Amino acid sequence: MPNPTPAKGTKEKFDDSKEVEMVSAAVSGQVHTPLVPVKREPYKGSDMCKDPLSTVDPEAFEIMKKEKAQQRHGLELIAYENFTSKAVMDALGSAMCNKYSEGYPGARYYGGNEFIDQMELLCHKRALEVFGLDPELWGVNVQPHSGSPANFAVYTALVEPNGRIMGLDLPDGGHLSHGFFTPTRKVSATSIFFQSMPYKVDAKTGLIDYDRMEENAMLFRPKVLIAVSCYAHHLDYARFRSIANKCGAYLMADMAHISGLVAAGLIPSPFEYSDIVTTTTHKSLRGPRGALIFFRKGVRSTNAKGEKIMYDFEEKIAAAVFPGLQGGPHNHTITVKPSKRYVTHSFRVKVLLAVALKQCLTEEFVQYAKQILLNAHALSTKLIELGYTITTGGTENHLCLVDLRPKRIEGAKAEHVLDLVHITCNKNTCPGDVSALRPGGIRLGTPALTSRGFTEKDFEQVAIFIDEGLQILLKYKGQFDKTMKDFKTFTETNEDFLKDVKDLADKVEVFSNKFDIPGNDLF
């Protein structure tokens, strides 16, 4: 029976018998019976909180060793991947990952965040310094977990629900987070909560059609116009600004792919013309997986009465990131190495990001970024020499898009065969492709191998390996059906094909093993 309600004015006597009973049950493991029996074994090491990974979890350790071996033995050409430094990896495993810090510096919801605040403010300072920004005119939010949430936070802050945004179409080099949808499905959450209309590249030249973009923007009237970075040529930011002004939109530049090259001062910067700039931090910046949102501050304009109209981005974006879309930031990612001699205890995301930004402020990073450009030019030039078509005729940054349609090769099959010979790239649509499910090309990028020390001559050899891999595909083209399922079955069972693949894979591995990969020595 339930306890009777105590008389008014009297205190209810605390009966701790039930609490004792529940604690006893928990200690004895009798609180509930799992639907599926849980197999538990005694720990065989000495101290689970102090033993190394290889002792605590040999199975996971072996998988990580295999991944590192694969990265060492192969050629990584995915444009948005890179090898981060040993210092960044050291920071990733620091004490910063132990802290939880909802809120912003000086306004946290939990105590004990003195050094978390210091690290986040240091990260702010370095992010602005790296891109040469005046802290009186620009601010930055370093808390987004990755690029897509950063972009979504901007829309949440500046565009009302069901409001309008406009970005480059996904098949032409845009991103899911710019509002991609199909005739039958809203693929991205961005397209669910906001209306989006894409702009396109010219089907023949592969270049952005600015005139058509302006026409559509004037009809659609987006609240945010997005200038993207997954594009092999320099963007005309002045034209973007002009179009944004005409249609009454904010101009947001997503420089995720090219931010390292912008930081090095080697390609045009979006900051002169943009209201908002977002970027991931793991691509050409060579940092941890995180994101940054830069926003204008100060006076936006002066009205007819001579009154100053101020930018109001800072509070809106801060509220959109937290508490709007995230809880506590990844402090270890934000943390950084404050000097070249030691790494402090730091907050997860903040720690790594700050370290990476410190490295961006060195002459060595500028030389690295220059080599990215030289290598991309060497790669595309050699592929053209070998008879391949490069969309837009070449590249002005870190990536090139190889149009395989003249060779009658599908991008997905090319990706698969190259993967078998230890060359990692991604299938990609080309201008004029009818279906994104059957893309006509592959996309290649140079940041990762440049981090391993590759130079122009090395990338010429990489191009030769790519050609040899695709020649294997052409050699056996008539022996399998068009479906990917049949093709993969063929690549797993045909002995002659497997021999050719192994011979080339061995050559690639010998070549790749001459170059070390950055990182720590755990494996």
Buried (B, 14 or more C-beta within 10 A) or exposed (E): EEEEEEEEEEEEEEEEEEEEEEEEEEEEEEEEEEEEEEEEEEEEEEEEEEBEEBBBBEEEBEEBEEEBEEBBBBBBBBBBBBBBBEBBBBBBBBBBBEBBBBBBBEEBEEEEBEBBBBBBBBBBBBBBBBBEBEEEEBBBBBBBBBBBBBBBBBBBBBBEEEBBBBBBBBBBBBBBBBBBBEEEEBBBBBBEBBBBBBBBBBEEEBBBBBEEBBEBBEEBEBBBBBBBBBBBBEBBBEBBBBBBEEBEBBBBBBBBBBBBBBBBEBBBBBBEBBBBBBBBBBBBBBBBBBBBBBBBBEEEEEEEEEEEEEBBBBEBBBBBBBEBBBEBBBBBBBBBBBEEEEBBBBBBBBBBBBBBBBBBEEEEBBEBBBBBBBBBBBBBBBBBEBEBBBBBEBBBBBBBBBBBBEBEBBBBBBBBBBBBBBBBBBBBBBBBBEEBEBBBBBBBBBBBBBBBBBEBEBBBBBBBBBBBBBBBBEEBEEEBEEEBEEBBEBBEEBEEBEEBBEEBBEBBBEBBEEBEBBBEEEB
